Amino acid sequence: MKVAFQGIHGAYSEVAARTILGKSCDTVPLDSFEQVFEAVRTGKADRGVIPIENSLAGSIHQNYDLLLQNNLHIVGETHLRIEHALMCHPASHLRGLRQVRSHPQALAQCSRFFARHRRITPVAFYDTAGAARSVMEERNPEIGAIAGTYAARLYGLRILRVHLEDRSNNFTRFLVIAKKPRHPQRGVRTKCSVVFIPMQNQVGILFRILGVFALRDINLMKIESRPDPTSTFEYMFYLDFTGNPRNPKVAKAIDHLREMVTDFRLLGAYPEDSRIRAQKR
C-alpha cells in the first residue's frame, strides 16, 4: 500500500502512517498537503495521512479546507503522542551545542529546555525531520535538532534527551484519506465527520442542529466553523460525532440534519481511535 504524507522521511506524519496502516506500508513523502490530496485523488497513492488538529495548537485549517475541495473520504484516524527529542551528530555532545534547529511549533513546545540552557539558540527550520537530516548532512558539532526519535534513528543521530516537550499531553490527530469510503461493521466503535452550511435567516438554527444529536443521545466530538468561500461572511460547519450510519438512530439524525442545512456532505465514517478516551479515565 502506498501512503502519501507531507514532509520528508522521519516526519511525525510518517510515524502516524506506520502506526495506523502498518510498518510495511510504502510511505511517499511530498512537499505539501495539496500534493498529498492530489496523489490520492489521481491514484498515485492508495492512502494519504494528514494532521487535522493538535491538542495544544488547535486545528489545522488548511486541511479542513482541502477536505472540502477534494472528493475524498476519511477512512481512519489515529492520535499520535508528540514526543520531542534532542539530537546531534554522533561526534557531538550536549555541552558543545550552540544552536538547535526545529519547526517553530516544536521549539515553542520545548521552551523550558531553552530557558535552562541559555547558551543554546533556538533556530526555526521548515520541518522537524528536515532539521534532523540537516544536522547529519552538515556535520557541525555545535548544531543540534529537535525531532522525533524515529528521525534520529533514520539519520544516524545521537539522542541526547527525550521527552523534551514542556507538556506531556501533546497529541496530534491524524486522518487517513482514500478515494473510496469505508463502511465499518456494526459493533465497531465508529466516528462520523460531516460538513454543511446551515440554512440562512432562521433564528436558532445552530441550536436546532445541535438538538438533532442531543435528542438521540449521540455524542458530538467536535464542531469547527470555516468561512464559506462562495459567500461573504457566511460559514460552513464541520461536525464529528460518534455512531455508525448503519445504525437507525444515527441514520435518522443525519436525515433530520439534512432538512436544516444545505451542501451537506458525509466526509467519512471510520473506526474511532479510542486511546485518548482510555487515557482520560
Secondary structure, DSSP 8 states (H G I E B T S, - for coil): -EEEEES-TT-HHHHHHHHHH-TTSEEEEESSHHHHHHHHHTTS-SEEEEEEEETTTEE-HHHHHHHHHS--EEEEEEEEE---EEEE-TT--GGG--EEEE-HHHHHTTHHHHHH-TTSEEEE-S-HHHHHHHHHHH--TTEEEEE-HHHHHHHT-EEEES--SS-S--EEEEEEEESS-----TTS-EEEEEEEEE-TT-TTHHHHHHHHHHTTT--EEEEEEEE-TTSTT-EEEEEEEE--TTSHHHHHHHHHHHTTEEEEEEEEEEE---HHHHHH-
